[in-house]
């Protein structure tokens, strides 16, 4: 089975009649065989040249579009960075949709896409089973609606962590609320697997509001700053918010980490060593590249790191943005098709059958691409309980 692709995942839904209405930048130039790692171009603190061991195991360019390579326990990671125009007062773009394949628009025409949205950009009603989604929003707003009747509007630094578990329908729409200017949307969506024992747990979602997510500021010897956001997995003195109870990340011995950080031009920071035997991947998302553990890496690059070695990062000549995904591998068979990730093909067939029969609770919303009004206030509502950022 080819690598899971979010576009293919949603297309597969249409095949079972579930989808009623239906992550983009320059290619990185990289040598296919970069040869042995170069020696550090910047002196590494607390390490002599003789003692230095390069933590870099692999370097490759990120694809120009679509999902990025990930390692167990992660299944998928995509970066959506869209420069949407002014809104039309109903949440959609105040711009012509001509020249787009509406219903499946991944064109990035004029630096934005509608994705599977017909009138509102985003991902209308679609099901999931057997894994979790972590949505990390840097800028913009996302409206969540699901088959359990829960709703949320979050963004501008917030994170949603959704355990699909036994099965859920949800929509992720990008309402364009500003009518007098652009509506940039910039976020990561990460899929993390569930072990077999947890694939059929009840669905559950958590909201991590921006002000509650731990952040740390580090200055190097020249005073240049690195700002780290700790979404999952402790880092230094920063202790993250609790992940959903059935998540692979909820067990400390799995050492799951999701960290983002931004570096000033020329800033230097050392990613601390972790436990041995973990899958640790560093993504250079924005900027002009960096030196990682002594290896010069170009812009938009994936770097696989040895988890029990520290990695000193020296940023390039422009502000840099980075993402780290880390965790102990689940090491179970994976069968995945479209929106379902299980351990066997019999379980995949069962997931499709169950969805046809139950619709995973149906759809209590009037539209398959619902938005929650034009008030920019963020919230999460589950039944009678409403939560707002604190």
Secondary structure, 3 states (H helix, E strand, C coil): CCCCCHHHHHHHHHCCCCCCCCCCCCCCCCCCCCCCCCCCCCCCCCCCCCCCCCCEEEEEECCCCCCECCCCCEEEEEEEEEEECCECCCCCECCCCCCCCCCCECCCHHHCCCECCCCCCEEEEEEEECEEEEEEEEECEEEEEECCCCEEEEECCCEEEEECCCCEEEEEECCCCCCCCCEEEEEEEEEEECCHHHCCCCCEEEEECHHHCEEEEEECCCCCEEEEEEEECCECCECCCCCCCCCHHHCHHHCCEEEEEEECCCCEEEECCCCCCCEEEEEEEECCCEEECCEEECCCEEEEEECCCCEEEEECCCCEEEEEEEECCCCCCCEEECCEEECCHHHHHHHHHHHHHHHHHCCCCCCCCCCCCCCCCCEEEECCEEECCC
